[in-house]
Amino acid sequence: MTFHRSVRFLAFGFLLLILLPAALSTQSSAQIAVGISVRLAPPALPVYEQPICPGPGHLWTPGYWAWSDDNGYYWVPGTWVVAPVGLLWTPGYWGWGDGVYAWHAGYWGPHIGFYGGVNYGFGYGGVGFVGGEWRHGAFFYNTAVMHVDSVHIRNVYVNRTVIVHNDSHVAFNGGEGGLHARPSHEEEAAMHETHRSALAEQTQHEHAASKNRDMFASANHGRPAVAATGRPGEFKGHNVVAAKSAGAPYKAPAISPKEARASSSASNRSVASNRSVASNSHAANTPSSKSKSASNSTHNNTASSNYKPTSTHSESHSTTAPKSSPAPKPQPQKQATPAPHTAPHESGKHSR
């Protein structure tokens, strides 16, 4: 009797070992598919400088506001990461739809997709990416918009024609006070390519920020003490940059984070609404720009950068500013108006 009971116990334990990981995996996939949606708009993007690139092969991933059900919005510092060869990073963005702000996660892919028209700076001026390009397995940096030591990193060039001074610090697309950008044909095509989600070090970097009270918008009022870092998870040291100022006056929310959190069904409706807008943009809009290619292509994008480079390399690519048609005005949603850019130029440094 004891023997049979032991066999049944072992069999039950073995079954749990098989089923539990599958259940956890399904739950994780569901969370990623649904995303996050809240009833509060994210704060404006802070004004900060880009730390110097730590070495060849690193790509810049801009800082952004993430959400915690316990503490509300918190800042995830911009950082340099070792990129998968041949891939480019499309930043995530908050998009308003169906009464909520839904988070559209960033991804790695061969071309830059749509990121809401948000001016993240440092080559991400709202459309495409002009901070560099892949050439035969090596990444070349445009020092007109990237803070790179060209003495130790030789894969550099200068293209100042892509610089367009864009002082917007708005961190979301749609709604009152939001951006009205819509995907171009090329951006939508890039959205349907095979993608790779955030790297492990990016996920760990975000998790570390969520545990740091100084990153909470409720504590830093839109001006985080660590706005950017030289490497993921590096929140102290000489290569850590503090925000120079908030992008707009901070407005404390009138409801708690738990009250602001929208249901999963609302999140799905918001994501579906944004996808519908994207799919209809072919007929409604003129393409605003060609997405940045991971191959050796010519830039055809604009950038928001105020970095004054010290390099004197002569190589450059001729570009023209993109044209875009006005998009329909989204349903109103209250949001504070961004303040003017407070540090448009600082010699030898790159600031957004």
Secondary structure, 3 states (H helix, E strand, C coil): CHHHHHHHHHHHHHHHHHHHHHHHHHHHHHHHHHCCEECCCCCCCCECECCCCCCCCEEEECCEEEEECCCEEEEECEEEEECCCCCEEECCEEEEECCEEEEECCEEECECCCCCCCCCECCECCCCCCCEEEECCEEEEECCCCCCCCCCCCCEECCHHHECCCCCCCCEECCCCCECCCCCHHHHHHHCCCCECCCHHHHHHHHHHHCCHHHEHHHHCCCCCCCEECCCCCCCCCCEECCCECCCCCCCCCCCHHHHECCHHHHHHHHHHHHHHHHHHHHHCCCCCCCCECCCCCCCCCECCCEECCCCCCCCCCCCCCCCCCCCCCCCCCCCCCCCCCCCCEECCCEC
